[in-house]
């Protein structure tokens, strides 16, 4: 059987590879991620909704797929691209191969393409849409150019409230689910927090009626500006109880405070992104997955203090709002696959809820 397939970029470039996983054609926003490991976390991170995810590391799948390491109930990627797939994973926790996982979850996979070459194209031209197809001559390139991720947060958020109790209960936290990764819940549980995961469109009044000690705004996919109703509800929460935002939550909190966001040329994705603490002058290595950033100058205008910047491009990576009992970070301190450098940020949230910060 001929399993040749093509990745056709909206700028006209084509790359031949080979199929694995599900069959069929698929359109999405093509992005790259630089992690050497953590592909299970990547595949199950809801922040990749609507995107064709391409791994720059040359061999993917060598420890198989492990259900316990999932960051959500399912994968939301549109397709998955690797240089070389491992057909014989070796790990004592392995439950199935990468190819079997993609097939069972109806995710189109491509291998055998030069992912470094495609990455260089994106780095120069910026993130662009693409189609994966067996017949590039018949591909609807206008549909590719017109493709836009819509209803992203609505599509990945929980549909009903869920409670995750802690074994050493000290605090009650609401986690607004915009595409939350499970390890946020684990990190809060470890620190004595009962966590109530709430749908993205939960009203502020309903949250405050619960008498919670703190509110977390989760990570998630898409353009933060596509969520005006969420921003309006976040505005009503500001100053009432401590708030901690991660990734999309960081961006939504900034918008609620009066800040602005912008789309990055090709985003920050991977587990080796350097972020510098303004206060300490120290640089941490972080895990990131985002295509938008908060504008530094807009934060200064609305009373926030930029706390972290990206050491590569100086974009905003964190903001403190000391007068509002709120703070946020663009990177992922909860990253399950590592690095673990910034886990201490959860302790800041705990201290804030206890009135010590």
CORBELRA-V309468 format. One record per backbone hydrogen bond with DSSP energy under -1.0 kcal/mol. CO is the residue of the C=O (numbers start at 1). NH is the residue of the N-H. E is the energy in kcal/mol with one decimal. If there is no record, write none. Layout:
CO;NH;E / CO;NH;E
This chain:
3;19;-2.9 / 5;17;-3.4 / 6;133;-2.4 / 7;15;-1.7 / 8;131;-2.0 / 9;12;-2.1 / 13;9;-2.9 / 15;7;-2.7 / 17;5;-2.1 / 18;111;-2.6 / 20;109;-2.0 / 26;132;-2.7 / 28;130;-2.4 / 29;52;-2.2 / 31;54;-2.2 / 33;56;-2.3 / 38;42;-2.1 / 39;43;-2.6 / 40;44;-1.6 / 42;45;-1.3 / 45;48;-2.0 / 46;49;-1.8 / 48;51;-2.1 / 50;29;-1.7 / 51;78;-2.7 / 51;79;-1.0 / 52;31;-2.6 / 53;81;-2.9 / 54;33;-2.4 / 58;84;-1.2 / 60;86;-2.0 / 61;64;-1.5 / 62;90;-2.6 / 65;95;-2.2 / 66;69;-1.9 / 67;70;-1.8 / 71;182;-1.7 / 76;50;-1.3 / 79;53;-2.4 / 80;110;-2.3 / 81;55;-2.5 / 83;112;-1.9 / 84;60;-2.4 / 91;94;-1.5 / 96;65;-2.5 / 97;101;-2.0 / 98;102;-2.4 / 99;103;-2.3 / 100;104;-2.6 / 101;105;-1.7 / 102;107;-2.8 / 103;106;-1.3 / 107;22;-2.4 / 108;80;-2.3 / 109;20;-1.7 / 110;82;-2.8 / 111;18;-2.7 / 113;115;-1.5 / 114;118;-1.9 / 115;119;-2.2 / 116;120;-2.2 / 117;121;-1.6 / 118;122;-2.1 / 119;123;-2.7 / 120;124;-1.6 / 121;125;-3.0 / 122;126;-2.8 / 128;30;-2.2 / 129;10;-2.0 / 130;28;-2.1 / 131;8;-2.8 / 132;26;-1.5 / 133;6;-2.9 / 135;138;-1.4 / 139;141;-1.4 / 140;144;-1.4 / 141;145;-2.4 / 142;146;-1.9 / 151;155;-1.9 / 152;156;-1.0 / 153;157;-1.9 / 162;197;-3.3 / 164;195;-2.6 / 171;194;-2.9 / 172;213;-2.8 / 172;214;-1.2 / 173;196;-2.8 / 174;216;-3.2 / 175;198;-2.4 / 176;178;-1.1 / 176;218;-1.9 / 181;184;-1.7 / 182;186;-2.0 / 183;187;-2.4 / 184;188;-1.9 / 185;189;-2.9 / 186;190;-2.4 / 188;193;-2.2 / 189;192;-1.8 / 192;170;-3.9 / 192;171;-2.3 / 194;173;-3.0 / 195;164;-3.1 / 196;175;-2.6 / 197;162;-2.1 / 198;177;-2.7 / 199;202;-1.8 / 203;207;-1.5 / 204;208;-2.6 / 205;209;-1.7 / 207;210;-1.3 / 208;211;-1.6 / 214;174;-2.0 / 215;244;-2.3 / 216;176;-3.1 / 217;246;-2.4 / 223;226;-2.1 / 224;227;-1.5 / 227;231;-2.2 / 228;232;-1.9 / 229;233;-1.6 / 230;234;-2.4 / 231;235;-2.1 / 234;237;-1.2 / 234;238;-1.2 / 237;240;-2.0 / 242;215;-2.5 / 243;327;-2.0 / 244;217;-2.4 / 245;329;-2.4 / 246;249;-2.3 / 247;251;-1.8 / 248;252;-2.9 / 249;253;-2.1 / 250;254;-1.7 / 251;255;-2.2 / 252;256;-2.2 / 253;257;-1.6 / 254;259;-3.4 / 260;295;-2.6 / 262;293;-2.7 / 265;127;-2.9 / 268;290;-2.0 / 269;34;-1.4 / 270;288;-2.9 / 273;286;-2.8 / 274;311;-2.4 / 275;284;-3.3 / 276;309;-1.8 / 277;281;-2.5 / 282;277;-3.2 / 284;275;-3.0 / 286;273;-2.3 / 287;332;-2.5 / 288;270;-2.3 / 290;268;-2.5 / 291;264;-3.0 / 293;262;-2.5 / 295;299;-1.3 / 296;300;-1.6 / 297;301;-1.2 / 299;304;-2.1 / 305;320;-2.8 / 307;278;-2.7 / 308;317;-2.9 / 308;318;-1.1 / 309;276;-3.2 / 310;314;-2.5 / 315;310;-2.7 / 317;330;-2.8 / 318;307;-2.1 / 318;308;-1.0 / 319;328;-2.4 / 320;305;-2.5 / 321;324;-2.0 / 321;326;-1.4 / 325;243;-1.9 / 326;321;-2.8 / 327;245;-1.8 / 328;319;-2.4 / 329;247;-2.2 / 332;335;-1.3 / 340;343;-1.5 / 342;345;-1.8 / 343;346;-1.9 / 344;348;-1.0 / 345;349;-1.3 / 346;350;-1.9 / 347;351;-2.6 / 348;352;-2.1 / 349;353;-2.1 / 350;354;-1.6 / 351;356;-3.1 / 352;355;-1.1
